Amino acid sequence: GNSVTQMEGPVTLSEEAFLTINCTYTATGYPSLFWYVQYPGEGLQLLLKATKADDKGSNKGFEATYRKETTSFHLEKGSVQVSDSAVYFCALILNYGGSQGNLIFGKGTKLSVKP
Amino acid sequence: KAGVTQTPRYLIKTRGQQVTLSCSPISGHRSVSWYQQTPGQGLQFLFEYFSETQRNKGNFPGRFSGRQFSNSRSEMNVSTLELGDSALYLCASSSYRAAGNEQFFGPGTRLTVL
């Protein structure tokens, strides 16, 4: 079936460290890929997205590239801040002739950044 | 533009009761989806409504139901509550079901079943 696998957390980093959160997917067809972030007590916010192979999504210093050959969409940031502490979810949507189904999420990775 | 709003934010119920959760999408959005978030199962899709019609449904028992009104507001209902229904219920809206179209999430309703 269709699924998303992301690295288990929690991940603890010092401020200004480099961040990578791995995400791989299994999907029939051609999905769109997303990273969502959830801060404590809040809903999900879209961080970035990519809708086709080799697209790079970027926002707030975060980047992820849609790699069809490795079915991956790894999240990276060159220098994390304490304010980046949150839970990060990788997700996909299957596209059907221009319309889309529902979001399929990974389990989430909790990131804690220490000053 | 106001975001997605969900009411109530917190609910405490006992087993066997039923509950209704409400979601108001962003103005102009016609698609509303519901997700359940639990520590064990993560985020799971419940159902999606578009123009008052259920377009897609996840793998949940019939105790979980929903509806959408003509103004796109949506409600979900859970009958005969079980302890395992304790979760954060998230609603998301989007303007259309276009490929790669962003879904905007509300803050969620935290349901606790005792």
Boltz contact constraints between the chains, C-beta under 6 A:
constraints:
  - contact:
      token1: [A, 32]
      token2: [B, 100]
      max_distance: 6.0
  - contact:
      token1: [A, 42]
      token2: [B, 107]
      max_distance: 6.0
  - contact:
      token1: [A, 43]
      token2: [B, 90]
      max_distance: 6.0
  - contact:
      token1: [A, 43]
      token2: [B, 105]
      max_distance: 6.0
  - contact:
      token1: [A, 43]
      token2: [B, 106]
      max_distance: 6.0
  - contact:
      token1: [A, 43]
      token2: [B, 107]
      max_distance: 6.0
  - contact:
      token1: [A, 43]
      token2: [B, 108]
      max_distance: 6.0
  - contact:
      token1: [A, 44]
      token2: [B, 105]
      max_distance: 6.0
  - contact:
      token1: [A, 46]
      token2: [B, 102]
      max_distance: 6.0
  - contact:
      token1: [A, 51]
      token2: [B, 100]
      max_distance: 6.0
  - contact:
      token1: [A, 95]
      token2: [B, 99]
      max_distance: 6.0
  - contact:
      token1: [A, 98]
      token2: [B, 99]
      max_distance: 6.0
  - contact:
      token1: [A, 99]
      token2: [B, 97]
      max_distance: 6.0
  - contact:
      token1: [A, 100]
      token2: [B, 97]
      max_distance: 6.0
  - contact:
      token1: [A, 100]
      token2: [B, 99]
      max_distance: 6.0
  - contact:
      token1: [A, 102]
      token2: [B, 45]
      max_distance: 6.0
  - contact:
      token1: [A, 102]
      token2: [B, 48]
      max_distance: 6.0
  - contact:
      token1: [A, 102]
      token2: [B, 56]
      max_distance: 6.0
  - contact:
      token1: [A, 105]
      token2: [B, 43]
      max_distance: 6.0
  - contact:
      token1: [A, 107]
      token2: [B, 42]
      max_distance: 6.0
